[in-house]
Every structure is written in structure tokens, then in C-alpha cells.
């Protein structure tokens, strides 16, 4: 009695679960697929086809077709075409078969309208065989890729040639093949057709809820309501609707809704509203072929961030003070640079022919390293310096005096030529700078490392700050590695002046066009008026 009770307890639920579902003809034995005798397959042109081999993926090649070769892969679906017809042998396998692709119009028994089937999940479902009417019997064999359906789905069977699934699950989605055996003139053919099955979920769409079913809005200003919806299957994603409504008592009025698809399969319905009060509620309705869902929200005024009036007054009062203090700090720190910029660009170079003896005080340091021969170009003194065909190669320390004096006619002051011996060097340099319209310094690593050359530059900067009738021009002949790492270090006045004084660069090693541009820039920078030459004989 106890044994019978236990057996009955387990058997009856199973019987109830499978009620109305056939349990028959499970076929375990694999048929001969062309290993002993060639199998003849027939397919419909334009339909999905697959060669079953039950082996690892191998390629099958058409034979006896001349030079043209066509190959098929076992276990891989493809669209059958007329060119696929022929005899095939498979590499690495004993499988060989014949494939005949026929036109759709020549197969009157083929049901083309039954190739796609949608089956609801958790229910029983039937998959029809498109080629069932071809032949007098209803015996068919079902496959999914290289496996019998009966080997994959235990709760399935055949019923009058159709595949009956006792309970549809999402993993049942895929392509199924049914084989129908037909005979023509004593030749046995396997007519293989395909059915695309989609397991669908019948649940209605799901709408993401709002917090407390409330949306914060600003009254009198544009706001956006979002309705985020998830549809559960591909069928409903092609036929759905999302719409916002405004509720005024018992009336519902549609609002223009913009529907957008997100990458995560989520659909968003956007509605722009400008509420004037909080009395109305808003409803979003989403529906597809399997149901309708909705959500109703009420409005809540958004709390605005505010700042106490006293803090606003403090801000208004302190902001100007901070601005003035900041400007004062900048002027204090950059006052020297501001003075140099103003005097160099706006007041320097005022011509006073009676007080000046030289046009240019030229300062440079001659050394082997300053003789840059790799690209320095000098104008021919007898010709136009803009004529690049007449340019030769010489160091800039040699070129510059020649161009300024012999070509352009300026009166130069050179330390090694015009300074009388026996005097005090610092006094002589300061006097010579004061008697010149312009100071030009050829800056290089050797120049910045020479204390006497740096003294000339420092004296020129001091003269510029004291006397607006002199100009200072810097010509970089080469870049120093780091101004802060020079030995001895540069005076602070010189370091700050190097940042703002007018500067041109000697294009060492550059094409002739760049050199020509350098001379043109220098021509614009030198004084426009030349000093009056005083005859030495008249002074004697």
C-alpha cells in the first residue's frame, strides 16, 4: 500500500503535466546519411538549407563539374541556389550525397506561407512541416542543425507529420528542418524544408515606475516627462505604442510623445509639458500585441536652491574688493614688465639727432661656438639683401656689422673698435649706450655666460627704464639650455627683461626664405632716422 501510494503520488502529477501532449516515436538511431549509399537531397530555391553530417564541421565539394568548384559546410545554414545542385564528397569523412535545387514554382505541394512560426512560451506548440503535402505518407524526421529533435527535446513528439512541443521554452527559438521521403520513378529523395521558430513571451510591456509616482517640475517652465518601457520579445518590438495623456477630471487628452529606442532594448516616450499648476495628473500607456500597461503620476513642485539675501549682499560688497586687491597684486608683481612693455612699444626710439652719436650699439660675444655655419646667410653687400641668389655663408656676428654699416648706412658702436682704452669700463659702456639710438644684443649661450656682455644688456635695460629715447632689441642666435641654470646666474632684472623685450630669431640652418624674412624684420626694427655724421677733422 505504501509503495502504491508513493508511485501514485509521483506518477499522477507527471500525467497531469503531460495531459494533451503526445509522447510517441522517439527515434534514437541515426539513419544512413550517405556513408554506404549516396543520399539524394531535394531543396527549394531561395529557402534555407543545411547538410546534416553528425561529424565535426567539414567541407563538402561538388565533383564532376569541370573547373568550377562549389563547396558547402556541414551543419551551416545557407540559402539554396540552382548553382548548388550536383554531387558532393566531404573531406575527412565518408559522407557523399547528391543535391538537387528546384524552383519554387515547380513544387506545388510546398507551403511557403508556413515557414515562420511564433509559439507562446509556457504553452504547448505545433511546428508544421512545409513539405508535408509532398507524398502520400505523413512520416517526417525533424532536425535542428546536426541533431534529431527527439534527442534534444524529451517532451516532444510527432503528430500527423507536425512537431508537437509539450511546453515551449525560450531555447526552442531557432531553425528546424523536416525531412520528407518521396519517390519518383523508383528514385528515393529526401525533401528537406526549413521552419523558423520564435518562442515569444506573452507578458505585457513593463514600465519603469517613478519614485512615489511623482515627478518634480518647475511651474511655468518647460519640463520633460519620461516613460521608460521594456518589451519582452521581438514580435512586440515591431508592433507597439507608447503615449502620454493629461488627465483633467474624467477626460484624458493625448500629449505629443516622441518615442526613442535605446541600445539596451528600452523604449522611451518623451513628452514636453509646461504646467501652470499641480492639479492635473499624467498617464503613460504602453501596449503591444500581448497586453497593455500604464502608470499615472502626479506633479510636485521642484524646490529651488536659494541663497540668503545677507550672503548675496556680502558677495556684492566683497567681490569688488577682491578684484581690486587682485589687480594690485598683479601690478605689484609685474610692474617692471609692464614698464618695459610700455616703453619698448609705445615710447622708445624717439629721435633726437643732436644728442645721439651712434645709431646702434651692437653687443655680441665672438667665439667658435657662435660661428654658426650650418645655415647662416649673408647678403652680398653690393646687391639687394632680398635677392636670395646673392646670399653667402658667414657667421651672424660678421654679417650684422657689415649689413648695418656698409649696406644700410647706420653708424655703429662696437666695444672692441670704438671704446678708447684706459677708461673705466662700466662708465664707458653706460655713456656709449646713452649716446646710441638703439641697443642690439646677439644672445647666445656664450653671451649669457659672459659677465661683461650681461652687464651691457643690464645697462641697456636700466637706460630704457630711465630714458625713453633708446630702443633695445634682442636677437637670439641660439637657444640657451635653461636661463635659470646658467653659471653665473643672470641678474633678476635681466631675467624679467628677457621675457618682454622685443625679440627676433636668427634662423640658423633654415632655408633662405626664412633668412630673408629675418633681415626684413630687422630692417623694420632699426631706427628710421640716422644720426648726423660729425666730421672728426671739424672737431679737431
C-alpha positions in Angstrom: 0.0 0.0 0.0 2.7 2.4 0.9 4.6 1.6 -2.4 1.5 2.1 -4.4 0.8 5.4 -2.7 4.3 6.7 -3.4 4.1 5.6 -7.1 0.8 7.2 -7.4 2.0 10.5 -5.8 4.8 10.8 -8.4 3.0 9.5 -11.4 -0.2 11.4 -11.3 1.4 14.9 -11.4 3.5 13.9 -14.3 0.5 12.6 -16.1 -1.4 15.8 -15.4 1.5 17.9 -16.6 1.7 16.0 -20.0 -2.0 15.8 -20.5 -2.9 16.5 -24.1 0.6 16.1 -25.3 1.8 13.0 -27.3 4.7 11.0 -26.0 5.4 8.9 -29.1 8.0 7.8 -31.6 11.3 8.9 -30.1 13.9 7.9 -32.7 17.4 7.3 -31.3 19.0 5.5 -34.3 20.7 7.8 -36.8 19.9 7.0 -40.4 22.5 6.3 -43.0 23.4 9.9 -44.3 25.3 8.8 -47.3 28.2 6.7 -45.8 27.2 3.5 -47.5 24.9 4.7 -50.4 24.7 8.3 -51.6 21.7 10.2 -50.2 19.7 12.3 -52.6 18.5 15.7 -51.1 16.0 18.0 -52.8 15.7 21.7 -51.7 13.6 24.7 -52.8 15.5 27.6 -54.4 15.6 30.6 -52.1 14.9 28.6 -48.9 17.2 27.8 -46.0 19.0 24.5 -46.3 21.6 22.6 -44.2 23.6 19.4 -44.8 23.5 17.0 -41.8 26.6 15.0 -41.2 26.8 14.5 -37.4 30.6 14.9 -37.6 32.9 17.8 -36.9 32.4 20.7 -39.2 33.8 19.6 -42.6 33.5 20.9 -46.1 31.9 19.1 -48.9 33.0 19.8 -52.5 31.0 19.3 -55.7 32.5 16.8 -58.2 32.3 16.3 -61.9 31.6 19.9 -62.8 34.7 20.9 -64.7 36.9 23.7 -63.4 34.1 25.4 -61.4 34.1 24.3 -57.8 31.3 24.8 -55.2 31.7 23.9 -51.5 29.2 23.5 -48.6 29.8 23.3 -44.9 28.2 20.6 -42.9 26.0 22.0 -40.1 25.8 25.5 -41.5 22.7 27.0 -42.9 22.6 28.7 -46.4 20.1 29.8 -49.0 19.8 27.2 -51.6 20.5 28.3 -55.2 20.5 26.5 -58.6 24.3 26.6 -58.7 24.4 24.3 -55.6 22.9 21.3 -57.5 25.4 18.4 -58.0 27.2 15.5 -56.4 29.3 16.2 -53.3 32.0 14.4 -51.4 33.1 15.6 -47.9 36.8 15.9 -46.8 37.8 13.9 -43.8 34.5 12.0 -43.9 33.0 9.1 -45.8 29.9 11.2 -46.4 28.8 11.7 -50.0 25.4 12.9 -51.4 23.5 14.4 -54.3 21.7 17.8 -54.0 19.0 18.9 -56.4 17.7 22.5 -56.0 14.3 23.0 -57.7 12.4 26.2 -58.5 9.7 27.2 -56.1 7.0 27.2 -58.8 7.7 23.6 -59.8 6.9 22.4 -56.2 3.1 22.8 -55.9 3.0 20.9 -52.7 5.4 23.3 -50.9 3.6 25.5 -48.3 5.6 28.8 -48.5 3.3 30.6 -46.1 4.1 28.4 -43.1 7.9 28.9 -43.0 7.8 31.2 -39.9 6.0 30.2 -36.7 5.6 32.1 -33.4 5.0 30.0 -30.3 4.0 31.4 -26.9 6.2 30.4 -24.0 4.9 28.1 -21.3 2.2 26.7 -23.6 2.2 23.7 -26.0 3.0 24.4 -29.6 2.9 22.8 -33.0 5.5 23.3 -35.7 4.1 22.4 -39.2 6.3 20.8 -41.9 6.2 22.9 -45.1 6.7 19.8 -47.3 4.2 17.6 -45.6 1.8 17.5 -48.6 4.6 16.2 -50.9 3.9 12.5 -50.9 1.1 10.3 -49.6 2.5 9.5 -46.1 3.0 11.7 -43.1 6.3 10.3 -41.9 8.9 13.0 -41.4 12.1 13.4 -39.5 12.9 16.6 -37.6 16.3 18.1 -37.1 17.9 21.2 -35.5 21.3 21.5 -37.1 23.1 18.1 -36.7 20.7 16.6 -34.0 17.4 14.9 -34.0 14.8 17.0 -32.3 13.8 13.9 -30.3 17.3 13.7 -28.9 17.1 17.4 -27.8 13.6 17.8 -26.6 12.3 14.9 -24.4 8.9 16.5 -24.2 8.2 16.5 -27.9 6.8 14.1 -30.5 5.3 13.9 -34.0 1.6 14.2 -34.6 0.4 13.7 -38.2 3.8 14.9 -39.5 3.9 18.0 -37.3 6.4 18.5 -34.4 4.4 18.9 -31.2 6.2 20.6 -28.2 4.5 19.9 -24.9 5.8 23.1 -23.3 7.5 25.9 -25.4 10.6 27.5 -23.8 12.8 30.4 -24.9 15.6 28.0 -26.0 13.2 26.5 -28.6 13.8 29.6 -30.8 15.8 28.6 -33.9 15.6 26.9 -37.3 14.0 23.5 -37.6 14.4 21.1 -40.6 11.9 18.4 -41.5 12.8 15.6 -43.9 10.1 14.1 -46.1 10.8 10.9 -48.0 9.4 10.8 -51.5 9.9 8.5 -54.5 9.9 9.5 -58.2 10.4 6.9 -60.9 11.9 4.5 -58.5 14.4 7.1 -57.1 14.2 7.9 -53.4 14.6 11.6 -52.4 14.8 13.3 -49.1 12.8 16.6 -49.5 14.2 18.9 -46.8 12.4 22.1 -45.8 13.1 24.7 -43.0 10.9 26.4 -40.4 12.0 29.4 -38.4 10.5 29.2 -34.9 10.3 32.1 -32.5 9.4 31.5 -28.8 7.6 34.6 -27.7 6.7 35.8 -24.2 3.1 36.9 -23.8 3.8 39.2 -20.9 2.6 42.8 -21.3 5.2 45.6 -21.5 6.9 46.7 -18.3 7.0 50.4 -17.4 9.7 51.7 -15.0 8.0 53.3 -12.1 8.6 56.9 -10.8 9.6 57.4 -7.2 6.3 57.6 -5.2 4.6 58.0 -8.6 5.6 61.7 -8.5 7.5 63.9 -10.9 9.2 67.1 -9.8 8.6 70.1 -12.2 9.1 73.8 -12.3 5.8 75.6 -12.7 5.6 77.9 -15.8 8.8 76.4 -17.3 9.3 73.6 -19.9 9.6 70.1 -18.3 10.1 66.6 -19.8 8.2 63.5 -18.7 9.9 60.2 -19.4 8.1 56.9 -19.8 10.7 54.0 -19.9 9.2 50.8 -21.3 10.7 47.3 -21.8 9.0 45.0 -24.3 9.7 41.3 -23.7 10.0 39.8 -27.3 10.9 40.6 -30.8 7.4 40.3 -32.1 6.0 43.1 -29.8 9.0 45.3 -30.6 7.8 45.7 -34.1 4.2 46.5 -33.2 4.0 48.7 -30.1 2.8 52.1 -28.9 3.8 54.5 -26.1 1.7 57.5 -25.4 1.4 60.2 -22.7 -2.0 61.6 -21.6 -3.0 64.5 -19.4 -5.9 63.8 -17.0 -8.4 66.5 -16.4 -11.1 65.0 -14.2 -12.7 62.2 -16.3 -11.2 63.4 -19.5 -7.9 62.2 -21.0 -6.2 64.2 -23.7 -3.2 63.0 -25.7 0.1 64.8 -25.5 2.6 64.8 -28.3 5.0 62.0 -27.4 8.4 61.3 -29.0 9.4 57.7 -28.9 13.1 56.7 -28.9 14.8 53.3 -28.9 17.8 52.9 -26.5 20.7 50.5 -27.1 19.6 48.3 -24.2 16.3 47.4 -25.9 14.5 50.0 -23.8 11.9 52.3 -25.4 11.5 55.9 -24.0 8.5 58.1 -24.6 9.2 61.8 -24.0 6.5 64.4 -23.5 7.3 68.1 -23.1 4.9 69.9 -20.8 4.7 73.4 -19.2 2.5 73.0 -16.1 0.9 76.1 -14.6 -0.4 74.3 -11.5 -0.3 70.9 -9.8 -3.9 69.8 -10.2 -3.6 67.6 -13.3 -2.1 64.1 -13.4 -0.4 62.4 -16.3 -0.7 58.8 -17.6 1.7 56.9 -19.8 0.1 53.9 -21.7 2.3 51.3 -23.4 0.8 48.4 -25.4 1.8 45.7 -27.8 0.2 42.5 -29.2 0.3 40.8 -25.7 -1.1 43.4 -23.4 -1.3 47.0 -22.1 0.5 48.6 -19.2 0.1 52.1 -17.7 1.3 54.3 -15.0 -0.2 57.6 -13.6 1.9 60.2 -11.9 1.2 63.5 -10.2 3.3 66.6 -10.2 5.3 68.0 -7.4 6.9 71.5 -7.5 10.6 71.3 -7.5 12.3 73.0 -4.6 14.6 75.7 -5.9 18.0 76.3 -4.4 18.2 79.7 -2.8 20.9 81.8 -1.2 20.1 84.1 1.8 20.0 87.7 1.0 22.7 88.6 3.5 25.1 86.3 1.7 24.2 88.0 -1.6 25.0 91.4 -0.1 28.3 90.1 1.3 29.2 88.8 -2.1 28.3 92.1 -3.8 30.5 94.0 -1.4 33.5 91.7 -1.3 33.7 91.0 -5.0 34.9 94.5 -6.0 37.4 94.5 -3.1 38.8 91.1 -4.1 39.1 92.3 -7.7 40.9 95.5 -6.7 43.2 93.5 -4.4 43.9 91.0 -7.2 44.7 93.8 -9.7 47.0 95.5 -7.1 48.9 92.2 -6.5 49.4 91.7 -10.3 50.6 95.2 -10.8 53.0 94.9 -7.9 54.5 91.7 -9.2 54.5 92.6 -12.9 55.2 96.4 -12.6 58.7 96.1 -14.1 57.5 94.0 -17.1 54.6 96.5 -17.6 57.0 99.4 -17.7 59.4 97.6 -20.1 56.5 96.7 -22.5 55.1 100.2 -22.4 58.5 101.9 -23.0 59.6 99.4 -25.7 56.4 99.5 -27.8 55.0 102.9 -27.2 57.6 105.5 -26.1 61.0 104.1 -27.0 63.1 105.2 -30.0 62.2 108.9 -30.1 64.7 110.5 -32.4 66.9 113.3 -31.0 69.7 113.8 -33.6 71.5 116.5 -31.5 72.1 114.2 -28.5 72.9 110.9 -30.3 76.2 110.0 -31.8 75.5 106.3 -32.8 72.6 104.7 -34.4 73.2 101.2 -33.0 75.2 99.9 -30.0 75.9 96.3 -31.1 76.9 93.9 -28.4 77.9 90.2 -29.1 80.4 87.6 -27.9 82.7 86.2 -30.5 83.6 82.5 -30.0 83.9 79.4 -32.2 80.5 78.2 -31.0 78.9 81.4 -32.2 80.1 80.9 -35.7 77.0 79.0 -36.9 77.9 78.0 -40.4 75.2 75.4 -41.0 72.7 77.8 -42.4 73.7 81.4 -41.8 73.2 83.5 -44.9 74.6 87.0 -45.6 73.5 89.4 -48.3 76.1 90.4 -50.9 77.0 94.0 -49.8 76.9 95.2 -53.3 73.4 93.9 -54.1 69.8 93.8 -52.7 69.7 91.7 -49.5 66.2 90.4 -50.6 67.8 88.7 -53.6 68.3 85.1 -52.3 70.5 84.2 -55.3 73.2 86.7 -54.0 73.5 85.3 -50.4 76.7 83.7 -48.9 77.5 81.8 -45.8 79.1 83.7 -42.8 78.5 83.9 -39.0 75.9 86.4 -37.9 78.5 88.2 -35.7 80.3 89.1 -39.0 77.2 89.6 -41.1 75.3 92.1 -38.8 78.0 94.8 -38.6 78.6 94.6 -42.4 74.9 94.9 -43.2 74.1 97.7 -40.8 77.1 99.9 -41.7 78.1 99.1 -45.2 74.8 98.1 -46.7 72.2 100.1 -44.7 74.5 103.1 -43.7 74.0 103.1 -40.0 76.6 104.4 -37.5 77.6 101.5 -35.2 79.3 101.5 -31.8 81.4 98.4 -31.3 83.2 97.8 -28.0 86.3 96.3 -29.5 86.6 99.2 -32.0 85.1 102.4 -30.7 85.9 102.2 -27.0 89.1 104.1 -26.1 91.5 102.1 -23.8 92.3 103.3 -20.3 88.9 104.3 -19.3 86.5 102.9 -16.7 84.7 100.0 -18.5 81.3 100.5 -16.7 81.3 104.2 -17.3 82.3 103.9 -20.9 79.5 101.3 -21.6 76.8 103.4 -19.9 77.9 106.5 -21.8 78.0 104.7 -25.1 74.5 103.3 -24.6 73.1 106.8 -23.7 74.7 108.2 -26.9 73.0 105.5 -29.1 69.5 105.3 -30.5 69.3 101.5 -30.2 71.0 98.6 -28.3 71.1 95.3 -30.2 72.3 92.2 -28.3 73.1 88.9 -30.1 72.0 86.5 -27.4 73.6 83.1 -27.3 74.8 80.7 -24.6 78.3 82.3 -24.7 76.7 85.8 -24.4 74.7 84.9 -21.3 77.7 83.2 -19.7 79.8 86.4 -20.1 79.5 88.8 -17.2 80.7 91.8 -19.3 78.2 91.0 -22.0 75.3 90.6 -19.5 76.4 93.9 -17.9 75.9 95.7 -21.3 72.4 94.2 -21.5 71.6 95.1 -18.0 72.8 98.7 -18.6 70.6 98.9 -21.7 67.5 97.8 -19.6 68.2 100.4 -17.0 68.7 103.1 -19.6 65.3 102.1 -21.2 63.6 102.4 -17.8 65.2 105.9 -17.2 65.2 107.2 -20.8 62.5 106.6 -23.3 64.7 107.7 -26.3 66.5 104.4 -26.6 65.3 101.1 -28.0 66.5 97.6 -27.0 66.3 94.6 -29.5 67.3 91.0 -28.7 68.5 88.7 -31.4 68.6 85.1 -30.4 71.3 83.3 -32.3 70.8 80.1 -30.4 68.7 78.8 -27.5 70.3 78.6 -24.1 69.5 75.3 -22.3 67.9 77.0 -19.3 68.2 80.6 -18.2 67.8 79.6 -14.5 70.8 77.1 -14.7 73.4 79.5 -16.1 76.7 79.9 -14.2 77.0 82.7 -13.1 73.2 83.2 -12.8 71.6 86.1 -14.6 70.5 89.2 -12.6 66.8 89.3 -11.8 66.4 92.5 -13.9 67.8 90.7 -17.0 65.7 87.6 -16.5 62.5 89.6 -16.3 63.5 91.8 -19.3 64.2 88.8 -21.5 60.5 87.8 -21.2 59.1 91.1 -22.6 61.7 92.9 -24.7 61.3 92.9 -28.5 62.9 89.8 -29.9 63.8 88.4 -33.3 65.3 84.9 -34.0 68.2 84.1 -36.3 67.0 81.1 -38.4 70.2 79.1 -38.2 70.1 76.1 -40.5 66.8 77.2 -42.1 66.0 77.8 -45.8 67.0 81.0 -47.5 63.4 82.3 -47.3 63.5 82.2 -43.5 66.7 84.2 -43.5 65.3 86.8 -45.9 62.4 87.2 -43.5 64.8 87.8 -40.6 66.6 90.7 -42.5 63.2 92.2 -43.4 62.1 92.1 -39.7 65.4 93.6 -38.6 65.1 96.4 -41.2 61.7 97.3 -39.7 63.1 97.4 -36.1 66.2 99.6 -36.6 65.8 103.4 -36.3 64.1 105.1 -39.2 66.2 108.3 -38.8 70.0 108.1 -38.8 72.3 110.3 -36.7 74.1 113.2 -38.3 77.7 112.3 -39.0 80.2 114.7 -37.3 83.5 115.0 -39.1 86.4 114.2 -36.8 88.5 116.8 -38.6 86.0 119.5 -37.7 86.1 118.6 -34.0 89.9 118.8 -34.1 
